[in-house]
Structures are given as C-alpha cells and as structure tokens.
Amino acid sequence: MSDYLRASFGKDGPTVHRMGLSGSYWPGKQAIHRAVDEGINVFFAYGFDLQMTRTLREVMRGRREDFVIATGPYNLIIGHTSIRKTLEKRLRQFRTDYIDAFLFLGVMKEQQFPQEVRDELLQLKEEGLVRRVGMSCHDRVFAGRLAAEGDMDALMVRYNAAHPGAEEDVFPHLAEHDPAVISYTATRWGYLLRRPKQWEERIPDAGMCYRFVLDNDNVDVVLTAPRNLAQLDENIAAVAQGPLTLEERAFMRRFGEQVRHTKKWFM
C-alpha cells in the first residue's frame, strides 16, 4: 500500500488505510470482505447496519487489533440518547471489549455537545471501554476549537470540493494535539456527481471526489458508503491512482464552487 493510502489514526494511533468503509447503505457481506482483503481497516457503523456488525465480528475474531471501529450515539434535537447504553450495545454487537473511536454523532451546533456529554465520553475512555472519543459535527468553527483544546481525540467533519471550509476552520488547529480526523460526504451526498445548470464541462466521478479529500494530509480517513460491491471496487481502484494532478485539482475546486452555489434545501 502506498504512503498516500496510509496514515496514523491520530496521535500515537494505529496505521490505517485512508479509505474507511461505512455501512450506511448496506453494501453487502461480499463488499465488506472485499474491503478487508484490500487492506481497509477502518469501519464506521451506526449499529442498525447489521451486515456490518455481523460480518466484522466474524472477520475480527482472533485479530481485533487489526481493525478500527468507529461508532457512537446519535444526537437528537430534543435530547441525547444514553451514551453508555449505546456503547454497551455496540460492544455486544461487535463482541469486543473496546471501541476504537466512540463519537457523539450529528452535532449541528455547539449547544448539542454540552460539557456533560463530553465528560461522559471521557469517563468511558478512562474506564478503557473506548480508545478515542469525539464527535461528528457540521459546525466547523466549533470542531476547530475542540481540536485546539485537545480533550477530544477524534473528529468527524465534512470536507469535500464543494465544502472545503475545514481547510480554514479545522485543519490549522490540529497540529498541537493531533486528533484522528475522519472526513465524510466526499461526494456531497452525490451532488458532486451531477451536472449543475449552466455547467458545460465534464463532471467528476466518485474517485476524483475521494482523491480530492485524500490529497489533504490532514485527513486520516475518508469514508466511502457504497451501495454494492461494484461501487466499492470502483472507489478502491480510483484512490489507488494516487493524488490528483494540478489540473484535476483546479478543476475540482472550480466544479465544487459551482455545486456549492446550487440551491438545494440542505446546502
């Protein structure tokens, strides 16, 4: 595996493949096995993606240290789920004694990640039940501040050609504490694969979107969420090409700017 596809998972972390597999769209047992065969060792699971949990607990048997499992409770607008209960359930599902990265998921703003939640996560780490704690967040400025403070040692942030703001809001704050950084939605929920109005040039494929993210060495892992084995194979082959050319990177920034200004309800 090339250095381009290898990184340390945060400070003193294990070496990981820089593409991680999410089971969000149920890619199938065969796809999960293919990922493992290709050296992918970071897996993100919500818990309801039973293909992921069932397959991995079989694959990990006898070699748990070779894998990095990221999961966590999902923040709710009206309150948060029981953090410890969620952890206990994931430990049972994966039949493991610890979770590598336990993240409070879906934080839209700072108020949804209060100190009591952070303290509870840190307590679980103190007990040895998790190795890294953190959160996934849409508020990049807040994520950058958490990175600078150093209490959270794993951050999951949005970063793609249409939303490159982490380059200013998050990445400059990583150096001192070096938290693990997981990037999600490299294709911006598929909109980087569609032709915007008034756009007459080519459009990128998914591989170019993943390579754009991986070209930034502040990102330890970019998640891919294929729907099937064929999509996973395409993405693996694409990132194996290595960094984008200067022309390709300039094109991705130009195209991303166009997509960012396309009006959609979630943008």
C-alpha positions in Angstrom: 0.0 0.0 0.0 1.4 3.4 -0.9 2.1 6.1 1.6 -0.7 8.1 0.0 -3.1 5.5 1.3 -1.6 5.0 4.8 -1.8 7.3 7.8 -1.6 7.2 11.6 -5.0 7.4 13.1 -4.3 10.5 15.2 -1.6 10.8 17.8 0.1 7.5 18.6 -2.7 5.8 16.7 -2.5 2.6 14.6 -1.7 2.8 11.0 -4.8 2.8 8.9 -5.9 2.6 5.3 -7.0 6.2 4.4 -10.3 5.0 2.9 -12.8 3.7 5.5 -16.0 1.8 4.9 -19.4 3.0 6.1 -22.2 0.5 6.2 -24.9 3.2 5.8 -26.2 1.8 2.5 -25.8 -1.9 3.3 -23.2 -2.7 0.7 -23.4 -6.4 1.4 -21.3 -9.0 3.1 -19.2 -9.6 0.0 -18.3 -5.9 -0.2 -17.2 -5.9 3.5 -15.0 -8.9 2.9 -13.5 -7.2 -0.2 -12.7 -4.1 1.8 -10.8 -6.2 4.4 -9.0 -8.1 1.6 -7.9 -4.7 0.1 -6.4 -3.6 3.4 -9.2 -1.3 4.5 -9.3 -1.5 8.3 -11.5 1.5 9.4 -15.2 0.7 9.6 -18.0 3.1 10.6 -21.2 1.7 11.9 -24.4 3.1 13.2 -25.5 -0.2 14.8 -28.6 -0.7 12.6 -26.3 -1.7 9.7 -26.4 -5.4 10.7 -24.4 -6.6 7.7 -21.5 -4.6 9.0 -21.7 -5.6 12.6 -22.3 -9.3 11.9 -19.7 -9.6 9.2 -17.0 -7.7 11.1 -17.4 -9.7 14.3 -16.7 -12.8 12.3 -13.7 -11.3 10.4 -12.2 -9.7 13.6 -12.2 -12.9 15.5 -8.6 -13.5 16.6 -7.2 -10.3 15.2 -9.2 -7.5 16.8 -6.1 -5.2 16.9 -6.0 -5.1 13.1 -9.3 -3.1 12.9 -10.5 0.3 13.9 -14.2 0.5 14.7 -15.9 3.9 14.8 -19.4 4.3 16.1 -21.4 6.2 18.7 -24.8 7.5 19.9 -26.7 9.9 17.6 -27.6 13.3 18.9 -31.3 14.1 18.9 -32.7 17.6 18.7 -34.8 17.0 21.8 -32.0 15.5 23.8 -29.4 12.8 23.5 -29.6 9.0 23.7 -28.0 7.2 26.6 -24.3 7.2 25.8 -23.3 4.3 28.0 -26.2 2.2 26.8 -25.2 2.8 23.2 -21.7 1.8 23.9 -22.7 -1.4 25.7 -24.9 -2.3 22.8 -22.1 -1.8 20.3 -19.7 -3.9 22.4 -22.2 -6.7 22.3 -22.9 -6.3 18.6 -19.2 -6.5 17.7 -18.3 -8.9 20.6 -15.4 -6.8 21.6 -14.0 -5.3 24.8 -13.5 -1.8 23.4 -14.4 0.6 20.6 -11.6 2.4 18.8 -13.4 5.7 18.1 -16.6 6.5 20.0 -18.2 9.6 18.6 -21.2 11.7 19.5 -22.9 11.9 16.1 -24.9 14.5 14.3 -23.8 17.6 16.2 -25.2 20.6 14.3 -24.2 23.3 16.8 -22.2 23.7 20.0 -25.2 23.6 22.3 -25.8 20.0 21.2 -22.5 18.9 22.6 -22.5 20.2 26.2 -19.8 19.6 28.8 -21.7 16.8 30.5 -21.8 14.8 27.2 -18.0 15.4 26.8 -17.4 14.3 30.4 -19.4 11.1 30.0 -17.4 10.2 26.9 -14.1 10.9 28.7 -15.2 8.7 31.6 -15.8 5.8 29.2 -12.3 6.4 27.8 -10.9 6.5 31.4 -12.6 3.1 32.0 -10.8 1.6 29.0 -14.0 0.9 27.1 -13.1 3.2 24.2 -9.7 4.3 22.9 -10.7 7.6 21.4 -13.7 9.9 21.9 -15.0 12.7 19.9 -17.9 13.8 17.8 -19.2 14.4 14.2 -20.0 18.0 13.6 -21.4 20.3 10.9 -20.2 23.4 12.8 -16.6 23.6 11.6 -15.6 26.5 13.7 -16.7 24.6 16.8 -14.8 21.5 15.6 -11.7 23.6 15.2 -11.9 24.9 18.7 -12.3 21.4 20.1 -9.3 20.3 18.1 -7.3 23.1 19.6 -8.5 22.4 23.2 -7.3 18.8 22.9 -9.9 16.9 25.0 -11.4 15.2 22.0 -9.0 12.9 20.2 -11.3 12.0 17.2 -13.2 14.4 15.0 -15.5 13.5 12.1 -16.0 16.5 9.8 -17.5 17.4 6.4 -14.9 18.1 3.8 -15.2 17.9 0.0 -14.7 20.0 -3.1 -17.9 21.9 -2.5 -17.3 22.4 1.2 -13.6 23.0 1.6 -14.1 25.2 4.7 -12.3 22.8 7.0 -9.1 24.0 5.4 -9.5 27.2 7.3 -11.8 26.3 10.2 -10.4 22.9 11.4 -7.1 21.8 9.9 -5.0 24.7 11.2 -5.9 23.7 14.7 -4.8 20.1 14.6 -1.1 20.3 15.0 -0.7 20.5 18.8 -2.9 17.6 19.8 -3.2 15.7 16.5 -6.7 14.2 16.9 -7.8 11.5 14.4 -9.7 13.1 11.5 -12.4 11.3 9.6 -14.0 13.0 6.6 -17.4 12.2 5.4 -19.6 13.0 2.4 -16.7 13.3 -0.1 -19.3 13.4 -2.9 -21.5 15.9 -1.1 -24.4 13.4 -0.9 -23.9 12.7 -4.6 -24.3 16.3 -5.8 -20.6 16.4 -6.9 -21.5 13.7 -9.4 -24.4 15.6 -11.1 -24.3 18.3 -13.7 -25.4 21.7 -12.3 -27.3 24.1 -14.5 -25.2 26.1 -16.9 -22.2 23.8 -16.4 -20.8 22.7 -19.8 -17.6 21.0 -18.8 -17.2 17.4 -17.7 -18.3 16.3 -14.3 -16.1 14.3 -11.9 -16.5 10.7 -10.9 -16.6 9.5 -7.3 -12.9 8.6 -7.4 -11.9 12.2 -8.1 -14.0 13.3 -5.2 -12.3 10.9 -2.8 -8.9 11.8 -4.2 -9.6 15.5 -3.6 -10.1 14.7 0.1 -7.1 12.4 0.4 -4.9 15.0 -1.2 -5.1 16.9 2.1 -2.9 15.0 4.5 -4.8 16.5 7.5 -7.5 13.9 6.7 -6.6 10.5 8.2 -9.6 8.6 6.8 -12.2 9.4 4.2 -15.4 7.4 4.5 -16.9 5.7 1.5 -20.5 4.4 1.6 -21.1 2.3 -1.5 -24.3 0.6 -2.2 -22.8 -2.6 -3.6 -19.5 -4.4 -4.4 -19.2 -2.8 -7.8 -19.2 0.8 -6.4 -16.7 -0.2 -3.7 -14.4 -1.7 -6.3 -14.6 1.5 -8.4 -13.7 3.6 -5.4 -10.8 1.4 -4.4 -9.4 1.4 -7.9 -9.7 5.2 -8.1 -7.9 6.1 -4.9 -5.1 3.6 -5.9 -4.2 6.1 -8.7 -2.8 8.5 -6.1 -3.0 12.3 -5.9 -4.9 14.4 -8.4 -2.9 16.3 -11.0 -2.7 20.1 -10.6 -5.1 20.4 -13.5 -7.5 17.9 -11.9 -7.4 19.7 -8.5 -8.0 23.1 -10.1 -11.0 21.6 -11.9 -12.4 20.0 -8.7 -12.2 23.4 -6.9 -13.9 25.1 -9.8 -16.6 22.5 -10.0 -17.1 22.4 -6.3 -17.6 26.1 -6.2 -20.3 25.8 -8.8 -22.0 23.0 -6.9 -21.9 24.9 -3.6 -23.9 27.7 -5.1 -26.6 25.3 -6.4 -29.7 25.9 -4.3 -30.9 22.8 -2.5 -32.7 22.6 0.8 -29.8 21.1 2.7 -26.9 23.1 1.2 
